Structure formats: C-alpha cells, structure tokens
C-alpha cells in the first residue's frame, strides 16, 4: 500500500486558514448536495438494517417458537466484529470508498431478497443474516471515510453529529416499522428492507462524487499484513489510541440502560411497554444531546468540554444506586443517551487524524472495539444480575467503575497541539510543482 508508514508532522495548524470560532449551522451541511445525499442514503440504509433485525427475529420465533434461536438470529449480527471486520477494513482501503458503499448496499439487498424464498430453512436464514451483518463493518468503514472526504473542519464535526442523530432516529423508525410490518407479514418487511438498500445505493451513485483510492494496486501487500498495519497505527498513534479508548469507554457505559431495559422493566414489575419506553427515551436523549451540543457550543469550547463531560455518563449510571422508580429510570436513560453528545467531536477528530487510504482499516478496527465493548458491558451486567444482584445496584456499580476508566483515559488526553499535529500528518502531501 502507498503511505504505509506516514511520518508525523511538526505541531502546527492544518493547511489553510482556521475557521472562525463560531457556532456551526446545520444548513452548512444540508446545503452541500453531496453531504445531504450522503446523509439521506445513510438513513435509508440504517432503517433497512433495523427492519431486517426485527423481521428476521420475528420469523425465526414464529417458525420455531424457540427463544434461543430468535436471540441467536439477533446476536449473530455482532459476530463479524470478532475479527472479520478488521480484515474487511483493509479490503475497503483498496477501492474507492463510494464504490464500496454502493456494493455493500446492493449485496445486502440481494441477500435479503434470498430470505423471501418460501420455506427457507432456519439455519439457512441465520447464515444469510450473518452474511448481511458481515457486510455492515465494510459499509461503516467506507461511510466514515467518504464523509471525511466530503467535509472537513467543523463542518465534519457537525455532519458526524447529524449522522449520529439520524442513525438514532432511523433505529427508532426501523424498529417500530419493522414491528408493525412483521406483525402483518414479516416477508413484506424484508421486501421493504431490500428496496431501501437499493434506493440507498442509487442515492449514493447519483449524489456523491466518485473519488478513486489513493492506494496503488502494485503497492498492495497481503490483506492480513495490511490489516495488521491498521491495528498498529491505531495502537501506536497517541491521538487515535486515546480518542478510540474514550469512545469505547463512553459507549460501554451508555449502552447499558438500553441493553438491559428488559431486566429493568422486570425489576420494576412492569412489562414490555416499559422496556420499549426505556430504549426509546435513551435514543431520544442521544438525539437531543448530540444536536444541541453540536449546534449551540462553539468549536473551541466543545473540544475543551470533552474531558470533563467524559465523567457525565458514569455519574448518571451511579445514581441507579438509589433504586429510582420508573420516572427516575426514564430520566436516567435519557441522561445516559444525552451523555453521547461528545461523540461527534471525538469521531470527527478520529476521522481527520487518519490518512486517506488508511481510514477503512483504522475505522474498522476502532468500530470493532466499540461494538465489542458495548456487547461485553451489557452481557457482563446481565450476567451479574443473573446471580441475583438487583439491577439498580449493578448499574450503579458499573457507573462507579466507569469513573476509574474515564480518569485513566482523560489524564492522558492529547493536547490541542498534538491533535493538530496528527491532523497535519494525515493530510496528503502537497503536489510537486510541474
């Protein structure tokens, strides 16, 4: 691959004059034709992915009556992050990122269409679900890389905030629509799912500019060697490593209220309606917190607030030790979602500090860590509850542990000069004069 070992640049501002320190406008993103089309396609694709999860889980349960198989059909969507995702990230860097997004959408549409075959055996259906899920890490890596090519500076941070919020809304819409359609006919939900993937691909082709990969074919190495290069970059670059750890820790904390919503509803002596309310209000908190933080806080202050606000999530979870009633649990879930507000500037920093041609590998590795940390946190809390410890005390204790983790991460947080140096090092080399 080209640029296998990019050298760090001396501390200093990135190329070009710095933007004024003013509150950004969402219109600066939506006014960009490419960015608007990109966000629209992402929403369609994300709604489709959520529809798929609901419809397949319902189909498996309806045909087998097995809760274990139904749960397996949902949980298997996280399996690709146990190694396959990192390799796919290296493959993504070999091709134009826009082309990867389009190919992923079309491939998922074709796979979902296979599930429309009447009488398809459950093992075959679960295998297809795994194949659909295996495409997701490549799509995500290409999506982040594409957005970093379309927008730069604070517009990128605003676009990331909009992406998070749009993703949360798409998740709510996808789950609700999937539930309604599946109750009528799960195959209709799958058909809509396949169509959404196709429309997303068409939108990307029509509105997002094609940018060829910077990695030359003749410089390619074995895909596993390139995967290892991406993991080493994430490990050895202080900015990438520290920001990634901050993201993983934050999501390992904030994923808990949503992930154990069913356990909390049982603890409160309530049913599935309470479970759905906890999950929905968590997502609503994420949307509100992310959008307000991106829109109302100036860029310079936003970056300074990342370290103190990293402790907001563990503080919220620690209040569970008081065993709050339903209203308190809903408030806690909303606040936990709002704690994700610092994710947008952190993700924007991560994207801008990765050289073009490396984003697929590094983003795939970072996202794999994120997914695994979420899964381990939720599974760990659930396991402790299984041993008889009341839900509020487990959640509260996890919040107290989170204080320690966030302290270890934030005490080594890179300075503004180090972040600017990393961004400068990630910039492509200036073209030589003719």
Protein Blocks (a to p, Z undefined) as FASTA:
>chain_A
ZZklccdddedddehjddddddddfklmmmpmklmmmmmmmmmmmmmmmmmmmmmmmmmm
mmnopaklmmmmmmmmmmmmnommmmmmmmmmmpcfklmmmmmmmmmmmmmmmmmpghia
fklmmmmmmmmmmmmmmmmmmmmmmmmmmpgcjllmmmmmmmmmmmmmmmmmmmmmmmmm
mmmommlmmmmmmmmmmmmmmmmmmmmccdddfbdfklpccfklmmmmmmmmmmmmmklm
mmmmmmmmmmmmmmmmmmmmmmmmmmnopafklmmmmmmmmmmmmmmmmmmmmmmpcfkl
mmmmmmmmmmmmmmmmmmmmnopafklmmmmmmmmmmmmmmmmmmmmmmmmmpcehilmm
mmmmmmmmmmmmmmmmmmmmmmmmmnopafklmmmmmmmmmmmmmmmmmmmgccfklmmm
mmmmmpccddddZZ
